[in-house]
Amino acid sequence: MRSIFFLILTANLIFFVQHYFFAAKPGNELPGKGLNEREELPNNLFLLSEQSELNMVSNKQASKKVQQKTNPAAQEVRDDKVPLCTMVGPYEQLLHAEYAVEKLAALGADVHVVPLEIKAGESFWVFLNPEVSEREALNRLYELQKKNIESHIISKGELTNGISFGRFSNYEDAEALVRSVRSNGYDAQIKIMPKTIHETWVVVNEGFAEKIDSSVWEELLRKEKALEKRQNYCLGVASQ
């Protein structure tokens, strides 16, 4: 009986040791291994969500670099200061502008007179091409006047010895006259001319107008009804 007892006890011990220490196979994963799986990943591997975020950051940085290379002007803010002059005008007579220059110069201003040619639209010139001589032009003028067509000889310019029928501010009026002249057998033409206005202004260079008292400006502006005081770019004023 004692030997049987020890035999059974030994068998139980062998079963216990085999069950608890040798039951786990090499290919099986230990419990809890999946929880620490992220910590065991190599340093150069990322989860898909992490890789997507990294790609977005990388694309933004690359886009910023491209914009800086293709648009260098965006990195530089220009701070060019263009000088402004003070202008008074327009004067109807040059003599009045010169009086104003003398007054402002006596107060220490750097001042001068500037004639301006300002574009004010277009005019339409109806004409006949020039004749070969002044005598031929007179003969053509005589023919036209006999037909009661108002006209005169052009005495200077590129159309010298041509015949002018007048200038019009409206193209339709010029075109109507052309049709009327052509109906009488003359090849009238239309020339588009720039319409300009000539004005005279007194210009005070930058830094001097502020030193002149406001009462002086008020006195100058009262001299003529149409005078005004304003600021404009100093460079290229005469070419406006």
SULVEN-V784183 format. One record per pair of residues at least 24 apart in sequence whose C-alpha atoms are under 10 Angstrom apart, sorted by the first residue. I is the first residue (numbers start at 0). J is the second residue. If there is no record, write none. Layout:
i;j
I;J
I;J
//
This chain:
i;j
81;231
81;232
81;233
81;234
82;204
82;205
82;206
82;230
82;231
82;232
82;233
82;234
83;203
83;204
83;205
83;206
83;229
83;230
83;231
83;232
83;233
83;234
84;110
84;202
84;203
84;204
84;205
84;206
84;207
84;208
84;229
84;230
84;231
84;232
84;233
84;234
84;236
85;110
85;201
85;202
85;203
85;204
85;205
85;206
85;207
85;208
85;209
85;228
85;229
85;230
85;231
85;232
85;233
86;110
86;111
86;112
86;113
86;200
86;201
86;202
86;203
86;204
86;208
86;226
86;227
86;228
86;229
86;230
86;231
86;232
86;233
86;236
87;112
87;199
87;200
87;201
87;202
87;203
87;216
87;219
87;220
87;226
87;227
87;228
87;229
87;230
88;112
88;113
88;198
88;199
88;200
88;201
88;202
88;219
88;220
88;223
88;225
88;226
88;227
88;228
88;229
89;114
89;115
89;197
89;198
89;199
89;200
89;201
89;223
89;225
89;226
89;227
89;228
90;114
90;198
90;199
90;200
90;201
90;222
90;223
90;224
90;225
90;226
90;227
91;197
91;198
91;199
91;200
91;223
91;225
91;226
92;198
92;199
93;198
93;199
93;200
93;201
95;199
95;201
95;222
95;223
96;199
96;200
96;201
96;202
96;219
97;200
97;201
98;201
98;219
99;201
99;216
99;219
99;220
99;222
100;201
100;202
100;203
102;215
102;219
103;201
103;203
103;207
103;208
103;211
103;215
103;216
103;219
104;203
104;207
106;207
106;210
106;211
106;212
106;215
107;207
107;208
107;210
107;211
108;202
108;203
108;204
108;205
108;206
108;207
108;208
108;209
108;210
108;211
109;202
109;203
109;204
109;205
109;206
109;207
109;208
110;201
110;202
110;203
110;204
110;205
110;207
110;208
111;200
111;201
111;202
111;203
111;204
112;199
112;200
112;201
112;202
112;203
112;237
113;198
113;199
113;200
113;201
113;202
113;236
113;237
113;238
114;197
114;198
114;199
114;200
114;201
114;236
114;237
114;238
114;239
115;195
115;196
115;197
115;198
115;199
115;200
115;236
115;237
115;238
115;239
116;194
116;195
116;196
116;197
116;198
116;199
116;237
116;238
116;239
117;194
117;195
117;196
117;197
117;198
117;238
117;239
118;193
118;194
118;195
118;196
118;197
118;239
119;193
119;194
119;195
119;196
120;168
120;192
120;193
120;194
120;195
120;196
121;167
121;168
121;169
121;170
121;191
121;192
121;193
121;194
121;195
122;166
122;167
122;168
122;169
122;170
122;173
122;189
122;190
122;191
122;192
122;193
122;194
122;195
123;165
123;166
123;167
123;168
123;169
123;170
123;171
123;172
123;173
123;174
123;188
123;189
123;190
123;191
123;192
123;193
123;194
124;163
124;164
124;165
124;166
124;167
124;168
124;170
124;173
124;174
124;188
124;189
124;190
124;191
124;192
125;150
125;162
125;163
125;164
125;165
125;166
125;167
125;172
125;173
125;174
125;176
125;177
125;180
125;187
125;188
125;189
125;190
125;191
126;150
126;151
126;152
126;153
126;158
126;161
126;162
126;163
126;164
126;165
126;166
126;177
126;180
126;185
126;186
126;187
126;188
126;189
126;190
127;152
127;153
127;158
127;160
127;161
127;162
127;163
127;164
127;177
127;180
127;185
127;186
127;187
127;188
127;189
128;153
128;157
128;158
128;159
128;160
128;161
128;162
128;163
128;186
128;187
128;188
129;153
129;157
129;158
129;159
129;160
129;161
129;162
129;163
130;158
130;159
130;160
130;161
130;162
131;159
131;160
131;161
132;159
132;160
132;161
133;159
133;160
133;161
134;160
135;160
135;161
136;160
136;161
136;162
137;161
137;162
139;185
143;180
143;183
143;185
146;183
148;176
148;179
148;180
148;183
162;187
163;187
163;188
164;188
164;189
166;190
166;191
166;192
167;191
167;192
168;192
168;194
200;226
200;227
200;228
200;237
201;228
202;228
202;229
202;230
202;231
202;233
202;236
203;230
203;233
204;232
204;233
205;230
205;231
205;232
205;233
//
